[in-house]
Amino acid sequence: FGSASYSHHVGIYVGGGSMIHAPHTGAVVSYGSIGGAWIGGRP
């Protein structure tokens, strides 16, 4: 999420309802469920 020049959160769907994500700069990259998450994508 964010703008075209800056992302606040990056996630990669890895299947099975799970994703790898980096919540913000400096945060630990983690693996977790996408259940209940607001999901957006770039066209």
Protein Blocks (a to p, Z undefined) as FASTA:
>chain_A
ZZfkbcfbdcddebjhiacddfbghiacddddfehiacdddZZ
